[in-house]
Amino acid sequence: MHKSNPKISVIMGIYNCSETLHESISSIIDQSFTNWELIMCDDGSTDDTFSIAKKYADVFDNIIVLQNERNYGLAYSLNRCIELSKGEYIARQDGDDRSTTFRFEKQVQVLDTFDEYDIVSSGMAFYDENGYWGEIMSVEVPEVNDFIIQSPFCHAPCMMKKKALVDVKGYNTNKKTYRAEDYDLWFRMYANGSRGYNIQEALYEVRDDRNAIKRRKFKYRINEAYVRFQGYKRLNLKKSSYLYAFRAIIVGLVPNNIYKQLRRKKYSLN
């Protein structure tokens, strides 16, 4: 396809997602915008994830697969992908989710048209074994104050200008930012002068099932609180904003079954 000069480099950290990876990759192959390369980094999977990714790389000359010697985490894996990327734009995707057909086309149009934006993301639709159940939509044009309550961009469906991403040295691999590496990235990019836009349409579909709840751990809420403290300081936000860092810890104390009910109520399509 366009391996030598891709417009988009899709970066994907993959870990034990053998049951969903085919569907995720297929959603990229089926994009209406075809000038892309896909770079996957297997992060020490113990199932067939790497072999599945390798089969695609053997068939498609614009698909590349890397393999970590052990599990290093998402930030490390994505940085490895960025190092090999050739695209003007960097797009994210996870190995258990899928992009709608026109996602890349619509995001490229935004970045090509508006010089002031380095980041473009979109809404996300949630689905599980029973079908679609909810949707999240972030503020259209996030300002610094929009960072206070929550992350202003959905990470998995984002697309970024590579130069802006490299200018802040990519993802932070500090263990204190694990599971909040996207929030940390947006803080650093905005502090560096970048701005972004959210397409008001769910162009990305997130698998949100029983396994997603199992990945919820209190220590990650501690990490989020740390990222919030550092980020609020970077953006010179008002001191009262820091209370929301403690809110992350409080949310982490909510039992999984109650958290799941509250979350589904908040994002429900009904």
C-alpha positions as CSV (number, residue, x, y, z in Angstrom):
1,M,0.0,0.0,0.0
2,H,1.9,3.1,1.1
3,K,4.6,1.8,3.4
4,S,7.4,4.0,2.1
5,N,5.6,7.3,2.6
6,P,2.5,6.9,4.9
7,K,0.4,9.8,6.0
8,I,-0.6,8.0,9.2
9,S,1.4,5.7,11.5
10,V,-1.0,3.7,13.7
11,I,0.7,2.6,16.9
12,M,-0.7,-0.3,18.9
13,G,0.6,-1.8,22.1
14,I,-0.7,-5.4,22.2
15,Y,-0.8,-7.7,25.2
16,N,-2.8,-11.0,25.5
17,C,-5.5,-9.9,23.1
18,S,-5.5,-12.9,20.8
19,E,-9.3,-13.2,20.9
20,T,-9.9,-9.7,19.7
21,L,-6.8,-8.7,17.6
22,H,-8.2,-9.9,14.3
23,E,-11.2,-7.7,14.6
24,S,-9.2,-4.7,15.6
25,I,-6.7,-5.0,12.8
26,S,-9.5,-5.6,10.3
27,S,-11.1,-2.3,11.3
28,I,-7.8,-0.5,10.3
29,I,-7.5,-2.4,7.0
30,D,-11.1,-1.5,6.1
31,Q,-10.5,2.3,6.6
32,S,-11.7,4.6,3.8
33,F,-8.4,6.4,4.2
34,T,-5.7,4.0,3.0
35,N,-2.4,5.8,3.3
36,W,-1.3,4.4,6.6
37,E,1.1,2.0,8.3
38,L,0.4,-0.1,11.4
39,I,3.1,-0.7,13.9
40,M,2.3,-3.1,16.7
41,C,4.5,-3.9,19.7
42,D,3.8,-7.1,21.6
43,D,4.4,-6.5,25.3
44,G,5.4,-9.9,26.5
45,S,2.1,-11.7,25.7
46,T,1.6,-15.2,27.0
47,D,-1.1,-16.2,24.4
48,D,-1.1,-16.2,20.6
49,T,-1.1,-12.4,20.3
50,F,2.3,-12.1,18.7
51,S,1.9,-14.9,16.2
52,I,-1.4,-13.4,15.0
53,A,0.2,-10.0,14.6
54,K,3.2,-11.6,12.8
55,K,0.8,-13.3,10.3
56,Y,-0.5,-9.9,9.3
57,A,3.0,-8.4,9.0
58,D,4.0,-11.3,6.7
59,V,1.1,-10.5,4.4
60,F,0.9,-6.7,4.4
61,D,3.9,-4.6,3.6
62,N,2.6,-1.7,5.6
63,I,2.2,-3.7,8.9
64,I,5.1,-4.1,11.2
65,V,5.3,-6.0,14.5
66,L,7.8,-5.7,17.3
67,Q,8.2,-7.8,20.4
68,N,9.4,-6.8,23.9
69,E,11.5,-9.3,25.7
70,R,9.2,-8.9,28.7
71,N,6.2,-6.9,29.8
72,Y,7.3,-3.2,30.0
73,G,3.9,-1.4,29.9
74,L,2.0,0.5,27.3
75,A,4.0,3.7,27.3
76,Y,7.3,1.9,26.6
77,S,5.7,-0.1,23.8
78,L,4.1,2.9,22.2
79,N,7.4,4.8,22.3
80,R,9.1,1.9,20.4
81,C,6.4,2.2,17.8
82,I,6.9,5.9,17.5
83,E,10.7,5.4,16.9
84,L,9.9,3.4,13.8
85,S,7.0,5.5,12.5
86,K,7.3,7.3,9.2
87,G,3.9,9.1,9.2
88,E,3.2,12.8,9.5
89,Y,0.4,11.8,12.0
90,I,0.4,9.3,14.8
91,A,-2.9,7.5,15.4
92,R,-3.7,5.2,18.4
93,Q,-5.7,2.1,18.6
94,D,-5.9,-0.8,21.1
95,G,-5.9,-4.5,20.2
96,D,-9.3,-5.2,21.7
97,D,-11.2,-2.2,20.1
98,R,-12.2,-1.2,16.6
99,S,-12.3,2.0,14.5
100,T,-15.3,2.9,12.4
101,T,-14.7,3.1,8.6
102,F,-14.3,6.8,8.3
103,R,-12.3,7.5,11.4
104,F,-9.0,8.2,9.8
105,E,-10.5,10.2,6.9
106,K,-12.3,12.6,9.3
107,Q,-9.4,13.0,11.6
108,V,-6.9,13.7,8.8
109,Q,-9.3,16.3,7.5
110,V,-9.2,18.2,10.8
111,L,-5.4,18.1,11.1
112,D,-4.9,19.1,7.5
113,T,-7.3,21.9,7.7
114,F,-6.6,23.5,11.1
115,D,-2.9,24.3,11.8
116,E,-3.7,25.3,15.4
117,Y,-4.6,21.7,16.3
118,D,-1.9,19.1,17.1
119,I,-4.4,16.6,18.6
120,V,-7.7,15.3,17.3
121,S,-9.9,12.7,19.0
122,S,-13.5,11.7,18.9
123,G,-16.3,10.2,21.0
124,M,-16.3,6.5,21.8
125,A,-19.1,3.9,21.9
126,F,-19.0,1.1,24.5
127,Y,-20.0,-2.4,23.8
128,D,-19.8,-5.8,25.4
129,E,-21.1,-9.3,24.7
130,N,-24.7,-8.0,24.8
131,G,-24.1,-5.2,22.3
132,Y,-23.8,-1.4,22.5
133,W,-24.6,0.1,25.9
134,G,-23.1,3.6,26.2
135,E,-21.2,6.5,24.7
136,I,-18.7,9.2,25.8
137,M,-18.2,12.5,24.1
138,S,-15.6,15.1,25.3
139,V,-15.8,18.8,25.0
140,E,-15.3,19.9,21.4
141,V,-12.4,22.4,21.8
142,P,-10.7,21.7,25.2
143,E,-9.1,24.6,27.1
144,V,-6.8,24.3,30.0
145,N,-9.6,24.5,32.6
146,D,-11.2,21.4,30.9
147,F,-8.3,19.4,32.3
148,I,-9.4,19.8,35.9
149,I,-12.3,17.4,36.1
150,Q,-11.1,14.7,33.7
151,S,-8.9,14.0,30.7
152,P,-10.1,16.2,27.8
153,F,-9.4,13.6,25.1
154,C,-10.2,10.0,24.7
155,H,-6.8,8.3,24.2
156,A,-7.5,5.2,22.1
157,P,-9.2,7.1,19.2
158,C,-6.7,10.0,19.1
159,M,-4.5,11.2,16.2
160,M,-1.6,13.5,16.8
161,K,0.9,15.4,14.7
162,K,4.1,13.5,15.1
163,K,6.3,16.6,15.5
164,A,4.2,17.8,18.5
165,L,4.4,14.3,20.1
166,V,8.2,14.1,19.6
167,D,8.7,17.6,20.9
168,V,7.5,16.4,24.4
169,K,9.5,13.2,24.0
170,G,6.6,10.9,23.6
171,Y,5.0,8.9,26.4
172,N,6.3,9.1,30.0
173,T,7.5,5.6,31.1
174,N,7.6,6.6,34.8
175,K,5.8,3.9,36.8
176,K,3.9,6.7,38.6
177,T,2.1,7.5,35.4
178,Y,1.1,3.9,34.5
179,R,-2.5,3.7,33.4
180,A,-2.6,7.5,33.3
181,E,0.0,8.0,30.6
182,D,-2.5,9.6,28.2
183,Y,-3.6,12.2,30.7
184,D,0.0,12.9,31.5
185,L,0.7,13.3,27.7
186,W,-2.1,15.8,27.2
187,F,-0.9,17.9,30.2
188,R,2.7,18.0,28.7
189,M,1.5,18.8,25.2
190,Y,-0.8,21.6,26.3
191,A,2.0,23.0,28.5
192,N,4.2,23.0,25.4
193,G,1.7,25.0,23.4
194,S,-0.3,22.3,21.7
195,R,-4.1,22.4,21.4
196,G,-6.7,19.9,20.2
197,Y,-10.2,19.2,18.9
198,N,-12.8,16.5,19.6
199,I,-15.0,15.4,16.7
200,Q,-18.5,15.2,18.1
201,E,-19.1,11.7,16.8
202,A,-18.3,8.2,18.1
203,L,-15.7,7.1,15.6
204,Y,-14.2,4.4,17.8
205,E,-15.8,1.4,19.5
206,V,-14.4,0.2,22.9
207,R,-14.8,-3.3,24.1
208,D,-16.0,-2.8,27.7
209,D,-16.8,-6.2,29.2
210,R,-16.0,-8.2,32.3
211,N,-12.3,-8.1,31.6
212,A,-12.3,-4.3,31.6
213,I,-13.6,-4.2,35.1
214,K,-10.9,-6.7,36.3
215,R,-8.2,-4.3,35.1
216,R,-9.5,-1.6,37.5
217,K,-7.1,-1.4,40.5
218,F,-6.7,1.1,43.3
219,K,-3.0,1.7,42.7
220,Y,-3.9,3.2,39.3
221,R,-6.0,5.8,40.9
222,I,-2.9,6.8,43.0
223,N,-1.1,7.2,39.7
224,E,-3.9,9.3,38.3
225,A,-3.8,11.6,41.4
226,Y,0.0,12.0,40.9
227,V,-0.5,12.9,37.2
228,R,-3.2,15.4,38.1
229,F,-1.0,17.1,40.7
230,Q,1.9,17.4,38.3
231,G,-0.4,18.5,35.4
232,Y,-2.3,21.1,37.3
233,K,1.1,22.6,38.2
234,R,2.3,22.6,34.6
235,L,-0.8,24.4,33.4
236,N,-0.8,26.9,36.3
237,L,-4.3,25.9,37.3
238,K,-6.0,27.4,40.3
239,K,-5.2,25.8,43.7
240,S,-8.7,24.6,44.2
241,S,-8.2,22.3,41.2
242,Y,-6.0,20.1,43.3
243,L,-9.1,18.8,45.2
244,Y,-9.9,16.8,42.0
245,A,-6.7,14.8,42.5
246,F,-8.1,13.5,45.8
247,R,-11.3,12.7,44.0
248,A,-9.4,10.2,41.8
249,I,-8.4,8.4,45.0
250,I,-12.0,8.4,46.4
251,V,-13.3,6.9,43.1
252,G,-10.7,4.2,43.4
253,L,-12.2,3.1,46.7
254,V,-15.6,2.5,45.2
255,P,-16.2,-1.3,45.0
256,N,-16.1,-2.7,41.4
257,N,-19.8,-3.7,41.3
258,I,-21.0,-0.2,42.3
259,Y,-18.4,1.5,40.1
260,K,-19.7,-0.5,37.1
261,Q,-23.3,0.5,37.8
262,L,-22.5,4.2,38.2
263,R,-20.4,4.2,35.1
264,R,-23.0,2.5,33.0
265,K,-25.6,5.0,34.3
266,K,-23.4,7.9,33.4
267,Y,-22.6,6.8,29.8
268,S,-25.8,4.9,29.0
269,L,-27.5,5.4,25.7
270,N,-30.9,5.3,27.4
